[in-house]
Structures are given as C-alpha cells and as structure tokens.
Amino acid sequence: MMPLNLVNTGESQVIKKIGGNPVVKKHLADLGFNVGGEVCVLSTLGGNLIVKVKESRVAVSDELARKIMV
C-alpha cells in the first residue's frame, strides 16, 4: 500500500484506504474517491495530480493525494 502521489503516471490503481479527518474523507468521497474504486494518475504538475476517477478528471493537491492509499 502506498499514497497516490507515489503512483507512476498512467497506472490504474484500486483505492484501499482513505485517511484524514471526517471532513477530508467526505470531501474526497464527494469527488468520487471511494475505497474499492479505481483511480488513474494522468499527469503531475507542480506536485499536484490530475487523476481520472469515475470517468472524470479531477485535480488533487499533493496533500490530499497523500491521504489516498492505493
């Protein structure tokens, strides 16, 4: 298991755990990040990630990406 920010570009991964306080977990769930869901890192830009989750592209900060374990 590793944080999302360490995944190589173009790799699809399954979300295994989401950390953080309840507000952060709710925010990530609203964006489509749920345990068991698939996520793919499309690109990295200045430490931030562009990821594909549930057929949508979402920008995620490095701080949030560290809370998503794949």
Secondary structure, 3 states (H helix, E strand, C coil): CCEHHHCCCCCEEECCEECCCHHHHHHHHHHCCCCCCEEEEEEEECCEEEEEECCEEEEECHHHHCCEEC
